[in-house]
Amino acid sequence: MSWARRHLLSIEELSPEEIVTVLDTAASFKEVATRTIKKVPALRGKTVASLFMEPSTRTRVSFELAAKRLSADTLSITAQASSLTKGESLKDTAKNIEALNADFVVLRHSAAGAARFLAERLEAGIVNAGDGAHEHPTQALLDTFTIREKLGRIEGLDVLILGDILFSRVARSNIWALTKLGARVTLCGPATLAPLEFAKLGVRVTHDVEAALRQADVVNLLRIQHERQRKTYFPSTGEYNAIFGLTAERFRLTKPEVLIMHPGPINRGVEIASEVADGPRSVILEQVSNGLAVRMAVLFLLNGARGADRAPGASSP
Ligand code: CP
């Protein structure tokens, strides 16, 4: 198992082999979740601090549960309930967490580069849980894990990412992960939110949503990130739905075996119709379940994959 990193800051810097190592390790941890006793002692004695400066449901709780399942102690800090509201800086907050012997800090922040900023200043391992519109590495890893689990491969698949690409860290991390593993990635959305410049990342950009849906093996939908937009990029959410939304009618254009994905939170009736989100081709909640195994794998590997006896395949904790 080769994974010599202390931090997980981006997918861009991972090799294809490192990505596959995370996916294979996550598969072992998924098996742990089927046991009566769902805990392994891999991180016993370690402390994992979650520092979330932006709202989160899925990422925050699955990282916390992942750390607990690995037998780590956990700390949870959110912007609203911390001394950041009294003017303390991110660096000072993180240094104080480290003074409590945190071995890992899982950071979500609105600023691109915030995770790298801490990695350069702290001894603790830093895990990027989403930094502005830059990257969301574990989301891409769990998305890739889900595709591989469902379709048996990544290489050669046509993956359509549909929605607000411009402001999406999920899109950027998915582009890196999928292209490194040999998928063909197509981006689609309003021209203002899916600009042609993205083609330089080795992907196709189109604004013909119907043609893109017909071709896709996987459709990964993204919500409109109003919180990052400083101006209006399309006239209304109703208009967005009418032109780019995955309505029940447009869903009928897709392949019978298509996977419908969404990182969440979903905006029903805007980028996706409820009957599609809750339909038989949707793996949206399986993505959430797989996020736990992937985040266990990431923490385990960042800890040096230490203690083969403590790895998921070990017979007893
Ligand atoms: N997908 C995702 O990052 O969801 P949360 O914002 O709820 O963590």
Boltz pocket constraint, residues with backbone or C-beta under 6 A from the ligand:
constraints:
  - pocket:
      binder: B
      contacts: [[A, 55], [A, 56], [A, 57], [A, 58], [A, 59], [A, 60], [A, 129], [A, 130], [A, 136], [A, 139], [A, 263], [A, 264], [A, 265]]
      max_distance: 6.0
